[in-house]
Amino acid sequence: MDTNAAFQAAVNILEKASINVKGLNQDCRVHIMAFTPEGDSGEMFVPVYWVDWTLPEQEGHGSTASVELFLPDKTIRQLRVEDAKYILRPPIVFTNLAELLSQTNTPPR
C-alpha cells in the first residue's frame, strides 16, 4: 500500500484538470484510503485509492474534492470538485442551450 504515491497521482490528475490543488491543500484536510476487502486491519488490499480534501467544518459530511483512482496505471475512476472556487479553468458556455434542452430520446411516431 502506497498512500504517498496515491496522493501524488491524485494531485497530478487535479492539476492537469486545472484544479487549484494548492488552495485545496491550504484550506482542507487530506484523507487517503485504500480498498481493503478484509477490513482496516486486513493484510490484503486492492490498489484502488480514494483521496479526499475536506474542509474542517465539513468533516464527516462529504468532501470538497475527491479523486478515486486505480494506482498501478493511474486510471481515474471518479473525480469530483464540489466548490467552484477551486476550479481554475473558465466555465463551459453553451451557445445552443435551448436547442440542446429541446431534444429528447422519444422515438418519432
Gaussian input, Z-matrix of N, CA and C with variables (Angstrom, degrees):
# hf/3-21g

backbone

0 1
 N
 C     1     B1
 C     2     B2     1     A1
 N     3     B3     2     A2     1     D1
 C     4     B4     3     A3     2     D2
 C     5     B5     4     A4     3     D3
 N     6     B6     5     A5     4     D4
 C     7     B7     6     A6     5     D5
 C     8     B8     7     A7     6     D6
 N     9     B9     8     A8     7     D7
 C    10    B10     9     A9     8     D8
 C    11    B11    10    A10     9     D9
 N    12    B12    11    A11    10    D10
 C    13    B13    12    A12    11    D11
 C    14    B14    13    A13    12    D12
 N    15    B15    14    A14    13    D13
 C    16    B16    15    A15    14    D14
 C    17    B17    16    A16    15    D15
 N    18    B18    17    A17    16    D16
 C    19    B19    18    A18    17    D17
 C    20    B20    19    A19    18    D18
 N    21    B21    20    A20    19    D19
 C    22    B22    21    A21    20    D20
 C    23    B23    22    A22    21    D21
 N    24    B24    23    A23    22    D22
 C    25    B25    24    A24    23    D23
 C    26    B26    25    A25    24    D24
 N    27    B27    26    A26    25    D25
 C    28    B28    27    A27    26    D26
 C    29    B29    28    A28    27    D27
 N    30    B30    29    A29    28    D28
 C    31    B31    30    A30    29    D29
 C    32    B32    31    A31    30    D30
 N    33    B33    32    A32    31    D31
 C    34    B34    33    A33    32    D32
 C    35    B35    34    A34    33    D33
 N    36    B36    35    A35    34    D34
 C    37    B37    36    A36    35    D35
 C    38    B38    37    A37    36    D36
 N    39    B39    38    A38    37    D37
 C    40    B40    39    A39    38    D38
 C    41    B41    40    A40    39    D39
 N    42    B42    41    A41    40    D40
 C    43    B43    42    A42    41    D41
 C    44    B44    43    A43    42    D42
 N    45    B45    44    A44    43    D43
 C    46    B46    45    A45    44    D44
 C    47    B47    46    A46    45    D45
 N    48    B48    47    A47    46    D46
 C    49    B49    48    A48    47    D47
 C    50    B50    49    A49    48    D48
 N    51    B51    50    A50    49    D49
 C    52    B52    51    A51    50    D50
 C    53    B53    52    A52    51    D51
 N    54    B54    53    A53    52    D52
 C    55    B55    54    A54    53    D53
 C    56    B56    55    A55    54    D54
 N    57    B57    56    A56    55    D55
 C    58    B58    57    A57    56    D56
 C    59    B59    58    A58    57    D57
 N    60    B60    59    A59    58    D58
 C    61    B61    60    A60    59    D59
 C    62    B62    61    A61    60    D60
 N    63    B63    62    A62    61    D61
 C    64    B64    63    A63    62    D62
 C    65    B65    64    A64    63    D63
 N    66    B66    65    A65    64    D64
 C    67    B67    66    A66    65    D65
 C    68    B68    67    A67    66    D66
 N    69    B69    68    A68    67    D67
 C    70    B70    69    A69    68    D68
 C    71    B71    70    A70    69    D69
 N    72    B72    71    A71    70    D70
 C    73    B73    72    A72    71    D71
 C    74    B74    73    A73    72    D72
 N    75    B75    74    A74    73    D73
 C    76    B76    75    A75    74    D74
 C    77    B77    76    A76    75    D75
 N    78    B78    77    A77    76    D76
 C    79    B79    78    A78    77    D77
 C    80    B80    79    A79    78    D78
 N    81    B81    80    A80    79    D79
 C    82    B82    81    A81    80    D80
 C    83    B83    82    A82    81    D81
 N    84    B84    83    A83    82    D82
 C    85    B85    84    A84    83    D83
 C    86    B86    85    A85    84    D84
 N    87    B87    86    A86    85    D85
 C    88    B88    87    A87    86    D86
 C    89    B89    88    A88    87    D87
 N    90    B90    89    A89    88    D88
 C    91    B91    90    A90    89    D89
 C    92    B92    91    A91    90    D90
 N    93    B93    92    A92    91    D91
 C    94    B94    93    A93    92    D92
 C    95    B95    94    A94    93    D93
 N    96    B96    95    A95    94    D94
 C    97    B97    96    A96    95    D95
 C    98    B98    97    A97    96    D96
 N    99    B99    98    A98    97    D97
 C   100   B100    99    A99    98    D98
 C   101   B101   100   A100    99    D99
 N   102   B102   101   A101   100   D100
 C   103   B103   102   A102   101   D101
 C   104   B104   103   A103   102   D102
 N   105   B105   104   A104   103   D103
 C   106   B106   105   A105   104   D104
 C   107   B107   106   A106   105   D105
 N   108   B108   107   A107   106   D106
 C   109   B109   108   A108   107   D107
 C   110   B110   109   A109   108   D108
 N   111   B111   110   A110   109   D109
 C   112   B112   111   A111   110   D110
 C   113   B113   112   A112   111   D111
 N   114   B114   113   A113   112   D112
 C   115   B115   114   A114   113   D113
 C   116   B116   115   A115   114   D114
 N   117   B117   116   A116   115   D115
 C   118   B118   117   A117   116   D116
 C   119   B119   118   A118   117   D117
 N   120   B120   119   A119   118   D118
 C   121   B121   120   A120   119   D119
 C   122   B122   121   A121   120   D120
 N   123   B123   122   A122   121   D121
 C   124   B124   123   A123   122   D122
 C   125   B125   124   A124   123   D123
 N   126   B126   125   A125   124   D124
 C   127   B127   126   A126   125   D125
 C   128   B128   127   A127   126   D126
 N   129   B129   128   A128   127   D127
 C   130   B130   129   A129   128   D128
 C   131   B131   130   A130   129   D129
 N   132   B132   131   A131   130   D130
 C   133   B133   132   A132   131   D131
 C   134   B134   133   A133   132   D132
 N   135   B135   134   A134   133   D133
 C   136   B136   135   A135   134   D134
 C   137   B137   136   A136   135   D135
 N   138   B138   137   A137   136   D136
 C   139   B139   138   A138   137   D137
 C   140   B140   139   A139   138   D138
 N   141   B141   140   A140   139   D139
 C   142   B142   141   A141   140   D140
 C   143   B143   142   A142   141   D141
 N   144   B144   143   A143   142   D142
 C   145   B145   144   A144   143   D143
 C   146   B146   145   A145   144   D144
 N   147   B147   146   A146   145   D145
 C   148   B148   147   A147   146   D146
 C   149   B149   148   A148   147   D147
 N   150   B150   149   A149   148   D148
 C   151   B151   150   A150   149   D149
 C   152   B152   151   A151   150   D150
 N   153   B153   152   A152   151   D151
 C   154   B154   153   A153   152   D152
 C   155   B155   154   A154   153   D153
 N   156   B156   155   A155   154   D154
 C   157   B157   156   A156   155   D155
 C   158   B158   157   A157   156   D156
 N   159   B159   158   A158   157   D157
 C   160   B160   159   A159   158   D158
 C   161   B161   160   A160   159   D159
 N   162   B162   161   A161   160   D160
 C   163   B163   162   A162   161   D161
 C   164   B164   163   A163   162   D162
 N   165   B165   164   A164   163   D163
 C   166   B166   165   A165   164   D164
 C   167   B167   166   A166   165   D165
 N   168   B168   167   A167   166   D166
 C   169   B169   168   A168   167   D167
 C   170   B170   169   A169   168   D168
 N   171   B171   170   A170   169   D169
 C   172   B172   171   A171   170   D170
 C   173   B173   172   A172   171   D171
 N   174   B174   173   A173   172   D172
 C   175   B175   174   A174   173   D173
 C   176   B176   175   A175   174   D174
 N   177   B177   176   A176   175   D175
 C   178   B178   177   A177   176   D176
 C   179   B179   178   A178   177   D177
 N   180   B180   179   A179   178   D178
 C   181   B181   180   A180   179   D179
 C   182   B182   181   A181   180   D180
 N   183   B183   182   A182   181   D181
 C   184   B184   183   A183   182   D182
 C   185   B185   184   A184   183   D183
 N   186   B186   185   A185   184   D184
 C   187   B187   186   A186   185   D185
 C   188   B188   187   A187   186   D186
 N   189   B189   188   A188   187   D187
 C   190   B190   189   A189   188   D188
 C   191   B191   190   A190   189   D189
 N   192   B192   191   A191   190   D190
 C   193   B193   192   A192   191   D191
 C   194   B194   193   A193   192   D192
 N   195   B195   194   A194   193   D193
 C   196   B196   195   A195   194   D194
 C   197   B197   196   A196   195   D195
 N   198   B198   197   A197   196   D196
 C   199   B199   198   A198   197   D197
 C   200   B200   199   A199   198   D198
 N   201   B201   200   A200   199   D199
 C   202   B202   201   A201   200   D200
 C   203   B203   202   A202   201   D201
 N   204   B204   203   A203   202   D202
 C   205   B205   204   A204   203   D203
 C   206   B206   205   A205   204   D204
 N   207   B207   206   A206   205   D205
 C   208   B208   207   A207   206   D206
 C   209   B209   208   A208   207   D207
 N   210   B210   209   A209   208   D208
 C   211   B211   210   A210   209   D209
 C   212   B212   211   A211   210   D210
 N   213   B213   212   A212   211   D211
 C   214   B214   213   A213   212   D212
 C   215   B215   214   A214   213   D213
 N   216   B216   215   A215   214   D214
 C   217   B217   216   A216   215   D215
 C   218   B218   217   A217   216   D216
 N   219   B219   218   A218   217   D217
 C   220   B220   219   A219   218   D218
 C   221   B221   220   A220   219   D219
 N   222   B222   221   A221   220   D220
 C   223   B223   222   A222   221   D221
 C   224   B224   223   A223   222   D222
 N   225   B225   224   A224   223   D223
 C   226   B226   225   A225   224   D224
 C   227   B227   226   A226   225   D225
 N   228   B228   227   A227   226   D226
 C   229   B229   228   A228   227   D227
 C   230   B230   229   A229   228   D228
 N   231   B231   230   A230   229   D229
 C   232   B232   231   A231   230   D230
 C   233   B233   232   A232   231   D231
 N   234   B234   233   A233   232   D232
 C   235   B235   234   A234   233   D233
 C   236   B236   235   A235   234   D234
 N   237   B237   236   A236   235   D235
 C   238   B238   237   A237   236   D236
 C   239   B239   238   A238   237   D237
 N   240   B240   239   A239   238   D238
 C   241   B241   240   A240   239   D239
 C   242   B242   241   A241   240   D240
 N   243   B243   242   A242   241   D241
 C   244   B244   243   A243   242   D242
 C   245   B245   244   A244   243   D243
 N   246   B246   245   A245   244   D244
 C   247   B247   246   A246   245   D245
 C   248   B248   247   A247   246   D246
 N   249   B249   248   A248   247   D247
 C   250   B250   249   A249   248   D248
 C   251   B251   250   A250   249   D249
 N   252   B252   251   A251   250   D250
 C   253   B253   252   A252   251   D251
 C   254   B254   253   A253   252   D252
 N   255   B255   254   A254   253   D253
 C   256   B256   255   A255   254   D254
 C   257   B257   256   A256   255   D255
 N   258   B258   257   A257   256   D256
 C   259   B259   258   A258   257   D257
 C   260   B260   259   A259   258   D258
 N   261   B261   260   A260   259   D259
 C   262   B262   261   A261   260   D260
 C   263   B263   262   A262   261   D261
 N   264   B264   263   A263   262   D262
 C   265   B265   264   A264   263   D263
 C   266   B266   265   A265   264   D264
 N   267   B267   266   A266   265   D265
 C   268   B268   267   A267   266   D266
 C   269   B269   268   A268   267   D267
 N   270   B270   269   A269   268   D268
 C   271   B271   270   A270   269   D269
 C   272   B272   271   A271   270   D270
 N   273   B273   272   A272   271   D271
 C   274   B274   273   A273   272   D272
 C   275   B275   274   A274   273   D273
 N   276   B276   275   A275   274   D274
 C   277   B277   276   A276   275   D275
 C   278   B278   277   A277   276   D276
 N   279   B279   278   A278   277   D277
 C   280   B280   279   A279   278   D278
 C   281   B281   280   A280   279   D279
 N   282   B282   281   A281   280   D280
 C   283   B283   282   A282   281   D281
 C   284   B284   283   A283   282   D282
 N   285   B285   284   A284   283   D283
 C   286   B286   285   A285   284   D284
 C   287   B287   286   A286   285   D285
 N   288   B288   287   A287   286   D286
 C   289   B289   288   A288   287   D287
 C   290   B290   289   A289   288   D288
 N   291   B291   290   A290   289   D289
 C   292   B292   291   A291   290   D290
 C   293   B293   292   A292   291   D291
 N   294   B294   293   A293   292   D292
 C   295   B295   294   A294   293   D293
 C   296   B296   295   A295   294   D294
 N   297   B297   296   A296   295   D295
 C   298   B298   297   A297   296   D296
 C   299   B299   298   A298   297   D297
 N   300   B300   299   A299   298   D298
 C   301   B301   300   A300   299   D299
 C   302   B302   301   A301   300   D300
 N   303   B303   302   A302   301   D301
 C   304   B304   303   A303   302   D302
 C   305   B305   304   A304   303   D303
 N   306   B306   305   A305   304   D304
 C   307   B307   306   A306   305   D305
 C   308   B308   307   A307   306   D306
 N   309   B309   308   A308   307   D307
 C   310   B310   309   A309   308   D308
 C   311   B311   310   A310   309   D309
 N   312   B312   311   A311   310   D310
 C   313   B313   312   A312   311   D311
 C   314   B314   313   A313   312   D312
 N   315   B315   314   A314   313   D313
 C   316   B316   315   A315   314   D314
 C   317   B317   316   A316   315   D315
 N   318   B318   317   A317   316   D316
 C   319   B319   318   A318   317   D317
 C   320   B320   319   A319   318   D318
 N   321   B321   320   A320   319   D319
 C   322   B322   321   A321   320   D320
 C   323   B323   322   A322   321   D321
 N   324   B324   323   A323   322   D322
 C   325   B325   324   A324   323   D323
 C   326   B326   325   A325   324   D324

   B1=1.4545
   B2=1.5225
   B3=1.3302
   B4=1.4665
   B5=1.5238
   B6=1.3272
   B7=1.4623
   B8=1.5278
   B9=1.3266
   B10=1.4678
   B11=1.5246
   B12=1.3285
   B13=1.4751
   B14=1.5218
   B15=1.3277
   B16=1.4721
   B17=1.5176
   B18=1.3278
   B19=1.4627
   B20=1.5272
   B21=1.3241
   B22=1.4715
   B23=1.5270
   B24=1.3322
   B25=1.4693
   B26=1.5243
   B27=1.3383
   B28=1.4668
   B29=1.5195
   B30=1.3322
   B31=1.4675
   B32=1.5226
   B33=1.3304
   B34=1.4679
   B35=1.5259
   B36=1.3232
   B37=1.4674
   B38=1.5277
   B39=1.3326
   B40=1.4649
   B41=1.5296
   B42=1.3275
   B43=1.4632
   B44=1.5231
   B45=1.3215
   B46=1.4677
   B47=1.5279
   B48=1.3285
   B49=1.4642
   B50=1.5279
   B51=1.3266
   B52=1.4722
   B53=1.5249
   B54=1.3284
   B55=1.4586
   B56=1.5233
   B57=1.3199
   B58=1.4599
   B59=1.5392
   B60=1.3215
   B61=1.4654
   B62=1.5253
   B63=1.3255
   B64=1.4691
   B65=1.5281
   B66=1.3256
   B67=1.4671
   B68=1.5198
   B69=1.3300
   B70=1.4712
   B71=1.5250
   B72=1.3332
   B73=1.4673
   B74=1.5227
   B75=1.3356
   B76=1.4670
   B77=1.5250
   B78=1.3350
   B79=1.4592
   B80=1.5310
   B81=1.3074
   B82=1.4664
   B83=1.5213
   B84=1.3140
   B85=1.4569
   B86=1.5213
   B87=1.3152
   B88=1.4582
   B89=1.5231
   B90=1.3303
   B91=1.4646
   B92=1.5222
   B93=1.3245
   B94=1.4559
   B95=1.5200
   B96=1.3203
   B97=1.4634
   B98=1.5151
   B99=1.3203
   B100=1.4575
   B101=1.5200
   B102=1.3158
   B103=1.4611
   B104=1.5174
   B105=1.3301
   B106=1.4588
   B107=1.5245
   B108=1.3432
   B109=1.4631
   B110=1.5222
   B111=1.3207
   B112=1.4669
   B113=1.5221
   B114=1.3158
   B115=1.4597
   B116=1.5168
   B117=1.3127
   B118=1.4700
   B119=1.5247
   B120=1.3085
   B121=1.4719
   B122=1.5279
   B123=1.3275
   B124=1.4550
   B125=1.5166
   B126=1.3168
   B127=1.4632
   B128=1.5179
   B129=1.3163
   B130=1.4577
   B131=1.5289
   B132=1.3192
   B133=1.4487
   B134=1.5266
   B135=1.3228
   B136=1.4556
   B137=1.5273
   B138=1.3326
   B139=1.4637
   B140=1.5298
   B141=1.3204
   B142=1.4625
   B143=1.5224
   B144=1.3172
   B145=1.4631
   B146=1.5237
   B147=1.3239
   B148=1.4536
   B149=1.5165
   B150=1.3184
   B151=1.4631
   B152=1.5205
   B153=1.3250
   B154=1.4632
   B155=1.5219
   B156=1.3300
   B157=1.4621
   B158=1.5260
   B159=1.3297
   B160=1.4596
   B161=1.5199
   B162=1.3219
   B163=1.4656
   B164=1.5169
   B165=1.3303
   B166=1.4665
   B167=1.5299
   B168=1.3229
   B169=1.4702
   B170=1.5324
   B171=1.3317
   B172=1.4703
   B173=1.5257
   B174=1.3238
   B175=1.4644
   B176=1.5268
   B177=1.3167
   B178=1.4592
   B179=1.5184
   B180=1.3324
   B181=1.4653
   B182=1.5237
   B183=1.3100
   B184=1.4541
   B185=1.5133
   B186=1.3082
   B187=1.4574
   B188=1.5236
   B189=1.3134
   B190=1.4531
   B191=1.5242
   B192=1.3366
   B193=1.4623
   B194=1.5162
   B195=1.3224
   B196=1.4618
   B197=1.5177
   B198=1.3226
   B199=1.4563
   B200=1.5266
   B201=1.3142
   B202=1.4622
   B203=1.5211
   B204=1.3369
   B205=1.4549
   B206=1.5187
   B207=1.3240
   B208=1.4561
   B209=1.5117
   B210=1.3401
   B211=1.4568
   B212=1.5243
   B213=1.3139
   B214=1.4722
   B215=1.5283
   B216=1.3244
   B217=1.4707
   B218=1.5277
   B219=1.3240
   B220=1.4753
   B221=1.5280
   B222=1.3206
   B223=1.4571
   B224=1.5200
   B225=1.3243
   B226=1.4667
   B227=1.5234
   B228=1.3135
   B229=1.4611
   B230=1.5269
   B231=1.3288
   B232=1.4635
   B233=1.5297
   B234=1.3336
   B235=1.4539
   B236=1.5197
   B237=1.3277
   B238=1.4641
   B239=1.5203
   B240=1.3182
   B241=1.4614
   B242=1.5215
   B243=1.3192
   B244=1.4659
   B245=1.5291
   B246=1.3121
   B247=1.4602
   B248=1.5308
   B249=1.3158
   B250=1.4637
   B251=1.5280
   B252=1.3212
   B253=1.4700
   B254=1.5269
   B255=1.3169
   B256=1.4642
   B257=1.5339
   B258=1.3081
   B259=1.4681
   B260=1.5222
   B261=1.3234
   B262=1.4642
   B263=1.5192
   B264=1.3129
   B265=1.4672
   B266=1.5317
   B267=1.3317
   B268=1.4637
   B269=1.5305
   B270=1.3161
   B271=1.4690
   B272=1.5245
   B273=1.3073
   B274=1.4576
   B275=1.5268
   B276=1.3210
   B277=1.4601
   B278=1.5233
   B279=1.3025
   B280=1.4631
   B281=1.5181
   B282=1.3113
   B283=1.4559
   B284=1.5202
   B285=1.3261
   B286=1.4667
   B287=1.5284
   B288=1.3200
   B289=1.4636
   B290=1.5277
   B291=1.3163
   B292=1.4721
   B293=1.5247
   B294=1.3112
   B295=1.4707
   B296=1.5268
   B297=1.3182
   B298=1.4621
   B299=1.5266
   B300=1.3214
   B301=1.4634
   B302=1.5166
   B303=1.3044
   B304=1.4662
   B305=1.5232
   B306=1.3050
   B307=1.4660
   B308=1.5220
   B309=1.3253
   B310=1.4691
   B311=1.5143
   B312=1.3184
   B313=1.4569
   B314=1.5296
   B315=1.3016
   B316=1.4617
   B317=1.5264
   B318=1.3397
   B319=1.4638
   B320=1.5298
   B321=1.3316
   B322=1.4699
   B323=1.5192
   B324=1.3453
   B325=1.4875
   B326=1.4758
   A1=107.73
   A2=115.52
   A3=119.73
   A4=109.52
   A5=116.05
   A6=120.25
   A7=111.78
   A8=117.66
   A9=119.71
   A10=110.74
   A11=116.95
   A12=120.47
   A13=110.28
   A14=117.22
   A15=120.61
   A16=110.36
   A17=117.09
   A18=120.82
   A19=110.65
   A20=116.94
   A21=119.97
   A22=110.74
   A23=117.77
   A24=120.39
   A25=110.11
   A26=117.77
   A27=121.07
   A28=110.98
   A29=117.43
   A30=121.65
   A31=110.02
   A32=117.49
   A33=120.94
   A34=111.25
   A35=116.73
   A36=121.33
   A37=110.20
   A38=116.75
   A39=120.15
   A40=111.75
   A41=116.79
   A42=119.10
   A43=111.04
   A44=117.59
   A45=120.62
   A46=111.37
   A47=116.52
   A48=121.24
   A49=111.64
   A50=117.75
   A51=124.08
   A52=112.72
   A53=115.63
   A54=121.84
   A55=108.22
   A56=116.89
   A57=123.29
   A58=109.49
   A59=115.77
   A60=121.06
   A61=110.63
   A62=117.09
   A63=119.99
   A64=110.23
   A65=116.62
   A66=120.78
   A67=112.42
   A68=116.63
   A69=119.98
   A70=110.35
   A71=116.50
   A72=119.86
   A73=112.17
   A74=117.71
   A75=120.83
   A76=111.51
   A77=116.82
   A78=121.24
   A79=113.80
   A80=116.77
   A81=120.55
   A82=112.36
   A83=113.65
   A84=121.79
   A85=107.31
   A86=116.01
   A87=121.26
   A88=109.20
   A89=115.50
   A90=122.36
   A91=107.16
   A92=116.52
   A93=121.24
   A94=107.98
   A95=115.47
   A96=120.87
   A97=109.16
   A98=115.33
   A99=121.28
   A100=107.84
   A101=115.58
   A102=120.40
   A103=108.93
   A104=116.17
   A105=122.34
   A106=108.20
   A107=117.88
   A108=120.60
   A109=114.25
   A110=117.80
   A111=121.20
   A112=112.13
   A113=117.82
   A114=121.33
   A115=111.04
   A116=116.23
   A117=121.67
   A118=113.50
   A119=118.13
   A120=120.23
   A121=112.27
   A122=117.73
   A123=120.93
   A124=112.30
   A125=115.76
   A126=120.75
   A127=112.49
   A128=117.72
   A129=120.82
   A130=110.61
   A131=115.11
   A132=120.08
   A133=108.74
   A134=114.98
   A135=122.60
   A136=105.23
   A137=119.22
   A138=119.62
   A139=113.96
   A140=114.85
   A141=122.05
   A142=105.49
   A143=115.74
   A144=121.62
   A145=110.54
   A146=114.66
   A147=122.87
   A148=106.59
   A149=116.80
   A150=122.18
   A151=106.12
   A152=116.27
   A153=122.63
   A154=110.30
   A155=115.47
   A156=122.80
   A157=105.91
   A158=116.78
   A159=121.60
   A160=110.54
   A161=116.33
   A162=120.53
   A163=108.72
   A164=118.86
   A165=120.79
   A166=113.29
   A167=117.24
   A168=119.62
   A169=112.84
   A170=117.59
   A171=121.80
   A172=112.70
   A173=118.43
   A174=121.15
   A175=110.15
   A176=115.14
   A177=121.17
   A178=114.04
   A179=117.86
   A180=121.37
   A181=112.35
   A182=117.51
   A183=119.96
   A184=111.76
   A185=114.88
   A186=119.76
   A187=110.49
   A188=115.47
   A189=122.20
   A190=110.29
   A191=115.60
   A192=121.66
   A193=108.21
   A194=116.20
   A195=119.15
   A196=110.38
   A197=113.80
   A198=122.17
   A199=106.89
   A200=115.96
   A201=121.33
   A202=105.85
   A203=116.39
   A204=118.39
   A205=112.26
   A206=114.42
   A207=123.56
   A208=105.44
   A209=116.68
   A210=120.13
   A211=115.88
   A212=121.82
   A213=116.69
   A214=114.10
   A215=117.44
   A216=118.57
   A217=112.37
   A218=116.76
   A219=123.83
   A220=112.26
   A221=115.81
   A222=121.30
   A223=109.53
   A224=116.32
   A225=121.33
   A226=108.03
   A227=116.55
   A228=120.85
   A229=110.40
   A230=116.16
   A231=120.59
   A232=108.15
   A233=115.71
   A234=121.99
   A235=107.06
   A236=116.16
   A237=121.03
   A238=109.66
   A239=115.85
   A240=122.37
   A241=105.60
   A242=115.98
   A243=121.19
   A244=113.57
   A245=118.45
   A246=121.08
   A247=108.38
   A248=116.75
   A249=122.65
   A250=113.20
   A251=118.53
   A252=118.75
   A253=111.87
   A254=118.18
   A255=121.27
   A256=112.52
   A257=117.57
   A258=121.56
   A259=107.78
   A260=116.24
   A261=121.39
   A262=113.81
   A263=118.52
   A264=119.89
   A265=109.21
   A266=117.10
   A267=119.65
   A268=110.54
   A269=117.19
   A270=119.93
   A271=111.28
   A272=115.38
   A273=121.30
   A274=108.30
   A275=116.48
   A276=121.74
   A277=108.07
   A278=116.27
   A279=121.55
   A280=108.40
   A281=115.93
   A282=119.54
   A283=111.62
   A284=117.61
   A285=121.95
   A286=110.26
   A287=116.98
   A288=121.61
   A289=112.27
   A290=118.37
   A291=120.80
   A292=110.41
   A293=116.85
   A294=120.58
   A295=111.28
   A296=116.42
   A297=120.17
   A298=111.49
   A299=116.77
   A300=120.53
   A301=112.82
   A302=117.90
   A303=120.33
   A304=111.91
   A305=117.70
   A306=121.35
   A307=110.49
   A308=114.85
   A309=120.09
   A310=109.01
   A311=115.26
   A312=121.72
   A313=110.45
   A314=117.10
   A315=120.52
   A316=109.37
   A317=116.64
   A318=117.87
   A319=111.00
   A320=117.38
   A321=119.75
   A322=110.11
   A323=115.25
   A324=119.70
   A325=110.77
   D1=129.86
   D2=-176.84
   D3=-132.40
   D4=85.47
   D5=-177.83
   D6=-68.61
   D7=-28.65
   D8=177.57
   D9=-65.20
   D10=-42.76
   D11=178.16
   D12=-66.14
   D13=-37.35
   D14=178.05
   D15=-64.21
   D16=-43.51
   D17=178.26
   D18=-61.84
   D19=-47.33
   D20=-178.19
   D21=-63.82
   D22=-39.24
   D23=178.17
   D24=-64.80
   D25=-42.36
   D26=178.95
   D27=-63.24
   D28=-41.92
   D29=177.72
   D30=-60.74
   D31=-46.39
   D32=-179.97
   D33=-61.57
   D34=-40.69
   D35=179.07
   D36=-62.71
   D37=-47.80
   D38=-179.22
   D39=-64.70
   D40=-39.92
   D41=178.44
   D42=-62.82
   D43=-40.06
   D44=178.32
   D45=-66.91
   D46=-24.80
   D47=177.95
   D48=-90.05
   D49=11.12
   D50=179.37
   D51=61.48
   D52=45.82
   D53=175.89
   D54=-104.45
   D55=140.62
   D56=-178.84
   D57=-77.91
   D58=83.06
   D59=-177.82
   D60=-68.49
   D61=-36.03
   D62=177.72
   D63=-58.76
   D64=-44.29
   D65=177.57
   D66=-64.34
   D67=-41.93
   D68=177.19
   D69=-60.29
   D70=-45.35
   D71=-178.91
   D72=-65.91
   D73=-31.24
   D74=178.16
   D75=-74.19
   D76=-40.62
   D77=-171.57
   D78=-90.31
   D79=-23.91
   D80=-167.52
   D81=-119.96
   D82=164.71
   D83=169.30
   D84=-97.38
   D85=141.37
   D86=-179.66
   D87=-99.99
   D88=133.74
   D89=175.87
   D90=-122.99
   D91=132.57
   D92=179.57
   D93=-125.87
   D94=125.52
   D95=179.17
   D96=-129.59
   D97=146.13
   D98=173.62
   D99=-113.79
   D100=154.61
   D101=178.65
   D102=-75.77
   D103=115.37
   D104=178.57
   D105=-118.98
   D106=99.01
   D107=-174.96
   D108=-63.08
   D109=-20.64
   D110=179.50
   D111=-94.17
   D112=6.95
   D113=-177.01
   D114=95.58
   D115=175.72
   D116=-174.66
   D117=-59.62
   D118=-31.50
   D119=-177.10
   D120=-96.33
   D121=4.17
   D122=-179.66
   D123=-71.35
   D124=158.30
   D125=-179.16
   D126=-87.23
   D127=-20.66
   D128=-176.96
   D129=-97.70
   D130=150.47
   D131=173.64
   D132=-150.67
   D133=159.52
   D134=174.79
   D135=-106.98
   D136=136.91
   D137=-175.15
   D138=-75.92
   D139=48.00
   D140=171.48
   D141=-105.38
   D142=124.06
   D143=-175.76
   D144=-120.37
   D145=148.38
   D146=171.54
   D147=-116.06
   D148=122.34
   D149=176.33
   D150=-115.63
   D151=116.55
   D152=-175.45
   D153=-119.85
   D154=140.67
   D155=172.34
   D156=-111.46
   D157=121.05
   D158=-175.21
   D159=-127.40
   D160=129.27
   D161=174.26
   D162=-65.02
   D163=143.99
   D164=-177.89
   D165=-52.99
   D166=-38.84
   D167=-178.89
   D168=-74.99
   D169=-9.75
   D170=179.37
   D171=-99.01
   D172=-2.98
   D173=-175.48
   D174=-47.98
   D175=126.51
   D176=179.62
   D177=83.14
   D178=0.87
   D179=-176.96
   D180=-131.06
   D181=36.59
   D182=178.69
   D183=103.47
   D184=177.23
   D185=-176.48
   D186=-126.48
   D187=160.53
   D188=177.78
   D189=-80.92
   D190=-36.47
   D191=177.31
   D192=-150.54
   D193=151.18
   D194=177.33
   D195=-155.03
   D196=150.38
   D197=175.13
   D198=-131.45
   D199=127.25
   D200=170.96
   D201=-107.99
   D202=126.92
   D203=-176.60
   D204=-143.12
   D205=154.07
   D206=172.47
   D207=-97.45
   D208=111.16
   D209=-166.48
   D210=-69.72
   D211=-38.65
   D212=-174.89
   D213=-52.05
   D214=-39.81
   D215=178.42
   D216=-118.38
   D217=10.61
   D218=176.60
   D219=57.89
   D220=37.13
   D221=176.46
   D222=-72.44
   D223=128.72
   D224=176.99
   D225=-79.77
   D226=120.82
   D227=175.87
   D228=-94.71
   D229=-31.52
   D230=177.63
   D231=-162.32
   D232=144.12
   D233=176.48
   D234=-141.01
   D235=128.62
   D236=179.51
   D237=-137.21
   D238=140.31
   D239=169.91
   D240=-132.83
   D241=113.34
   D242=-172.89
   D243=-88.47
   D244=-17.06
   D245=-178.38
   D246=-117.67
   D247=114.68
   D248=-174.72
   D249=-61.93
   D250=-18.99
   D251=-179.14
   D252=-65.98
   D253=-15.89
   D254=178.26
   D255=-93.50
   D256=-3.71
   D257=179.79
   D258=-92.98
   D259=117.08
   D260=-173.68
   D261=-87.86
   D262=-23.55
   D263=-177.49
   D264=-79.58
   D265=157.21
   D266=179.76
   D267=-67.60
   D268=152.04
   D269=178.97
   D270=-66.31
   D271=154.83
   D272=175.68
   D273=-70.50
   D274=133.75
   D275=178.55
   D276=-113.53
   D277=123.23
   D278=176.86
   D279=-96.83
   D280=119.57
   D281=179.74
   D282=-89.17
   D283=-11.28
   D284=-178.20
   D285=-128.75
   D286=41.85
   D287=-175.47
   D288=-59.26
   D289=-44.26
   D290=-179.33
   D291=-59.91
   D292=-42.28
   D293=178.70
   D294=-64.09
   D295=-43.91
   D296=180.00
   D297=-63.45
   D298=-41.10
   D299=-179.18
   D300=-72.86
   D301=-21.14
   D302=-179.40
   D303=-81.63
   D304=-15.94
   D305=179.72
   D306=-77.84
   D307=141.25
   D308=178.92
   D309=-131.87
   D310=172.62
   D311=176.69
   D312=-98.57
   D313=8.33
   D314=-179.51
   D315=-68.78
   D316=125.62
   D317=179.69
   D318=-67.35
   D319=147.20
   D320=179.06
   D321=-65.69
   D322=151.09
   D323=179.62
   D324=-93.98

